[in-house]
């Protein structure tokens, strides 16, 4: 409903039903009957998110593709703001926004604090995913040219894709909150957190090997990130003690980033990364 209410209305709305068994297909048929922009694609069996996203990319006719999860809510001006950014920024291939995490009743939990500029995104990337996947709008021809989502990744497929897209052009995040992301115990990130952590480290190592000197990042540089997710309703707390060697390795990686790129990162971003230690 939040997509159908967008202030920018010239789009096709591709919905990939990945083998659902809960009545989703019937609900989608009712929606498509009242709005011709909706195009339903159904997989007879569950093929996974990466495969389904690639199906959507292949079918899409537009120049830009916006990503959206089924259980999230978009601000009504989201498309309008992102398209305006593409129209005013040269070589932009990827545009995300900040987001508000909410519970199942849409009660706000916390807002994201994502890097905004291309430079700050590249600075943050070796340490964590600088984008919220459901907020993304991307240039379709670029995504297809680099092969779309890697189906090998059961989780973190978005993080891996962003690393390849940063080789093709510039990226940014909008400061405003344009998507409300639901957080609950049955989400993929909650149920597959151990796989997500392993894939996160894998993507970070790949990025460092491509953009920086591989020797600058030891194993300790990555073990501090992509950790345990705690939900506000859980009263227990987890205390983590980080070895000094981990902090030293992280600082060395930050230093190598400053040397590798011709301009200095935003001081706020450096402080944020060190704060994560």
N, C-alpha and C positions, 0 to 999 in steps of 0.2 A: 504493500500500500504506500510506503514512503517513497518508493521509486516512481510509482504512478503519479505522485503528487509533486514531482520536481517542477521547478519554475522553468527549466529548459526542457521542452517537450519533444524535440525532434530526435528520437532515438528508437532503436529496436531493443526489446527486452527479452533476451535469451535466458531461459530457465532450464537448467540441466537437472532432470530427475534421475538420480543415480540409483535406479532399481529400488525405489521406496516401496514399503509394504503397509503404510499407515493411512492410506486414503489421500495422500498428497496429489496423486494423478487426477483424481476427481475434482479436487479443489482447484487445481491449475486449469482444468478444462472450463470451469465456470468463469474464471478470471479472463481467459483468452477469448471467451465468447462475447465479453463486453468491452474488450480493448484489443484492437487489431495489432498493436505494437508488440504484444506478447507472443513469443514463439516458444512452444514447448518441445523439448527434446527428451526422450525417455530411453534410458539404458535398460534392457531387459534383465540385466544382472548388475550388481554393484561392481563398478570398475575402478573406483577410487577417485580422489579429488583431482589429482594431476591429470589423469586421462580425461576426466570430464571437462576440466578447464580448457584443455587443448582442443576438445571438440567444439566448445563455444568459440574459441579464437578462430578456428578454421571456418566456421559458419558465418561469423560476424561480417557485416558489410561495411560498417562505419570505419572512419579513419582512426578513431580512438575507442578504447575499450575500458569500461569502468568495472571494477570487481566489487562483488557484494555477497555477503554470506546470508543464508536463509533466515537466521534468527536475529539479525541486526537491523537497525533503523537508520536511514539516511536523513540528514537535514534537507529541507526542501530546496535549498539553494546550492547543494553540493555540486551538481553537474555544471551549473552556471559558473561557479567560482573556479573550478578546475579548468574548464574550457577557456576561460578568460586568461588564466595563467599560461596555457599552451600558446595562446594567440599573442602573448606579449614577451615570451622568452624564447630566444633562439636555441636550437639544438636540444630542446627539452624532450626527453623520451619517457619520463616517469614522474608522476605528480601524486603525492599522497596528502593526507591532512592529519591533524591531530584528532583524537577521539576521546570519548567519555565511556569508561567501562561502567556498566549498569548491571543490576541483578535481574532476575526473571520478571520482575514487576516494573522494570525500567527506573528503579531508584538509583541515583548516581552513587558510584563507589569511589572512583578516582579518575582523573584526567591524565592523558599521556603528555609527556614532555619531550617531543621528538625534535631532532635537528632539522632546521629549516633550509639552509643553503646547501648547494652542491658540495662545497668544501667540507662543511660540518658533517654531512651525511657520510662522506668518504672517511672522515676521521673516526666517526663512531663505528663504522661497519666492521672493523676487525674485532670489536668487543660485543656487539649485539645488533639485532635486526633494527635498522633505523626507520622502518616503515610499519604501519598497521595495515595488514593485507586487505581487509575489507574496505579500506579508504582509497585504494589505488585507482588511478586512471593512467593508462599507458598508450603509447603509440603502437598501433597494431602491427604495422609493417616491420617494425624493429623487433617485436617479440617473435613474430613468425620467422624472420630472417635468422634468428639465433636458435631456433628450434623449439620455442615455447617452454613449458614447464618440463622438468626432467622427471619422468614417471618412476625412476628408481627411488625417489624420495617419497616415503609414506607420509612424512611430516616435513616441515621446514622447506617445502618446495618453493615457497615464495622467496625466502632469504637467498636460496641458491640462484634463482632467476635474477634477482636484483644485482647480484655480483656480476653476472654476464652483461646485464643492460648498462651498467656503469661504464663498460668499455665502449659503448655505442653513442653515448651522449650525456647530457646533464640531467640532474634529478633535483627535486625539491619537495618539501612538505609545506602545506599551508598552515599558518599559525592557528586558524580558527578550528573549532570542533565541528566536524561535518558528519560524523557517524557515531552512533551509540552502539557499543559492542556488548552483547550479553556475556556474562561470566557465570558459569555454573559447573558443577562437578561432573556432568556428563559430556562436557565439551571435549573435542579431540585433544586439545592442549593439556587437559587434566588427565585424560585416560591414557595418553601415550607420552607422558612427560619424559620418561627415560629415553625413549627413541628420539624425542625432540632434542634432548640435550646432546646426544651423540651426533645427530645430524648438524646441530648448530656448530659444534666444534669442527666438524668436517668442512663445513662451508667457510668458517673463519680461516682455517689453515689454507684452504684453496685460494681465498682472496689474498692473503698475505704472500703466498708463493707467486701470485700473478703481478701484484702491484708493488711489493716491497722485497727486500732481501730475505729469503727464506730463513737464513741463519739468525735473523733478529728476533724471531719468536720461538721461545722454548715451549715445552709442554705446559709449564706453569702459567704462560700468558693466557691460556684459554680455560683452565680448570675452574676459574672463579666465576664464570659466566654461564647463563642458561640453567640456573639452579632450580631449587624447589619452589613451586608456586603455592602460596598460602592464601586461603580465602578468608574474608573478613569475619565470617561466622565461626571460624575455627579459633578457639581461645588459646590453644597451645602456641608456644613460640619456639622458634628454632634458632639456636645460637651457633654461628659459624666462625671458626677461628682460621684466619687466612695466614699462611706461612709468609714470612718476610720475603722469601725467594719469589713468591707469586707477585707481590707488589713490585719488587725490583724488576721482574721480567715484564710486567705490564708497563712500567715507566720506560723501559728500554724500547718497547714496541711503540709507545707514543713518540719517543724521541726519533725513531726511525721514520715515522710518518711525517714529522716536521721537516726532516732532511729530504725526504723523497719528493715532497710537493713544494712548489715555489712560493707558497704563501703560508702565513701562520693561521692556525685554526682559531676559532672563536674561544676566548678564554673560558667562557661559560661551559663549552663542550668539554674542554680538558678537565675542568673542575668536576664535571659530571662523571667522566670516566674514572678519575681518581676516586671520587666518592663511591663508586661501585666496588672499589677494593675494600 
